[in-house]
Amino acid sequence: MSDAAAQPKRPIAVAVGILFRPDGRFLLASRPAGKPYAGFWEFPGGKLEPGESLEAALAREFDEELGITVRAATYWRSLRVDYPHALVDLQFCRITAWDGEPQPREGQLLSWETLPVRVAPVLPGAVPVLEWLAAERGDAGPVIAAP
């Protein structure tokens, strides 16, 4: 057994934002080419840099990826997901106020969605979030539309 195989994965802290429009729709983005799970849909965000707060990471990532300035964000929930390429600690925040219009700065696609979402495939780590949103709305139906 190699040393890498013997070592457990170290979790990577990730700031994730759920951008809500006043009509209740939320933003999903496709993962760009060259990244693990390219083409899968997720809530935007990215890794926290060493010493960076959740709020600072969220602001930086949304500026870099979408060209918007986050004005109001509230921590919501966390989720640990063990992907083949990484163990990630996803820190979800609700974003209810921002400046600018989201632009796909990394070659990703963007879609304003509601439940059930119509884009596919959805990243496995995003599915529980869709289920949480459905539960909050008292919606027992599917969170992903049938193809």
C-alpha positions in Angstrom: 0.0 0.0 0.0 1.4 3.4 -0.9 1.7 6.2 1.6 -1.0 8.2 -0.2 -3.4 5.3 0.0 -2.7 4.9 3.7 -3.4 8.6 4.5 -7.0 9.6 4.9 -8.1 12.5 2.8 -7.9 15.9 4.4 -11.1 17.9 4.1 -11.1 20.9 1.9 -13.2 23.9 3.2 -15.4 25.3 0.4 -17.6 28.4 0.5 -20.8 27.9 -1.5 -23.4 30.5 -2.2 -27.1 30.1 -3.1 -28.0 33.2 -5.0 -31.7 33.9 -4.6 -33.7 36.3 -6.9 -36.8 38.0 -5.4 -39.0 35.6 -7.4 -37.4 32.7 -5.5 -35.3 31.3 -8.3 -31.7 30.3 -7.5 -28.6 30.3 -9.6 -26.9 27.1 -10.7 -23.6 26.9 -12.7 -22.1 24.2 -14.8 -18.6 23.0 -13.8 -16.1 24.2 -16.4 -14.1 21.9 -18.7 -10.9 20.6 -17.1 -12.3 20.4 -13.6 -13.6 17.2 -12.0 -17.3 16.6 -12.8 -17.0 19.0 -15.8 -20.5 19.8 -17.1 -22.3 18.9 -13.9 -24.5 21.6 -12.3 -23.8 23.0 -8.9 -24.2 26.1 -6.7 -21.2 28.5 -7.3 -18.4 28.8 -4.8 -14.8 27.7 -4.2 -12.1 26.8 -1.7 -11.2 28.9 1.3 -7.7 30.2 1.1 -5.5 29.8 4.3 -6.7 32.2 6.9 -9.7 33.4 4.8 -13.1 33.7 6.4 -16.2 32.1 4.9 -17.6 35.6 4.0 -14.3 36.7 2.4 -14.0 33.5 0.4 -17.6 33.8 -0.8 -17.1 37.4 -1.9 -13.8 36.6 -3.7 -15.3 33.5 -5.5 -18.4 35.3 -6.6 -16.4 38.2 -7.9 -13.9 35.9 -9.8 -16.5 33.4 -11.1 -19.5 35.6 -11.7 -18.4 39.2 -11.6 -20.8 40.2 -8.8 -20.3 41.8 -5.4 -22.0 40.0 -2.6 -23.8 42.5 -0.3 -25.8 40.2 2.0 -25.0 36.6 2.8 -26.0 34.4 5.7 -24.5 31.1 6.7 -27.1 28.3 6.3 -25.9 24.7 6.5 -22.8 22.5 6.0 -22.4 19.2 4.2 -19.3 16.9 4.0 -19.0 15.1 0.6 -16.4 12.4 -0.1 -15.8 12.6 -3.9 -13.2 10.3 -5.5 -10.9 13.3 -6.1 -11.5 15.2 -2.8 -13.2 15.3 0.6 -15.0 18.6 0.8 -16.7 20.5 3.6 -19.3 22.6 1.9 -20.3 25.7 3.8 -23.6 26.9 2.3 -24.7 30.6 2.5 -27.8 32.2 1.3 -27.1 35.3 -0.8 -30.0 37.7 -1.0 -28.4 40.9 -2.1 -25.6 41.6 -4.6 -24.5 44.1 -7.1 -24.1 43.3 -10.8 -25.5 40.7 -13.1 -23.9 37.2 -12.9 -21.6 36.6 -15.9 -20.0 33.2 -16.7 -16.3 34.3 -16.3 -14.9 30.7 -16.3 -16.7 29.4 -19.4 -19.4 27.9 -17.3 -23.1 27.9 -18.2 -25.6 29.7 -15.8 -29.2 28.9 -15.2 -31.8 30.5 -12.8 -33.7 27.5 -11.5 -36.7 26.5 -9.4 -37.7 23.1 -8.1 -37.6 20.7 -9.7 -34.5 21.8 -11.5 -34.4 21.3 -15.2 -30.6 21.2 -15.8 -28.7 17.9 -15.7 -26.6 16.3 -14.5 -26.6 17.8 -11.0 -23.4 17.4 -8.9 -24.0 14.8 -6.1 -23.2 17.4 -3.4 -25.9 19.7 -4.7 -28.7 17.2 -4.5 -29.1 17.3 -0.7 -29.3 21.1 -0.9 -32.1 20.9 -3.4 -33.9 18.5 -1.0 -33.4 21.0 1.9 -34.9 23.8 -0.2 -37.8 21.6 -1.1 -38.4 20.6 2.6 -38.4 24.3 3.6 -41.1 25.0 1.0 -43.1 21.9 2.1 -42.6 20.4 -1.4 -42.5 16.6 -1.3 -42.1 16.3 -5.1 -38.9 15.5 -7.0 -36.1 18.0 -6.8 -34.7 17.2 -10.3 -37.1 17.1 -13.3 -37.5 13.8 -15.2 -35.6 13.8 -18.5 
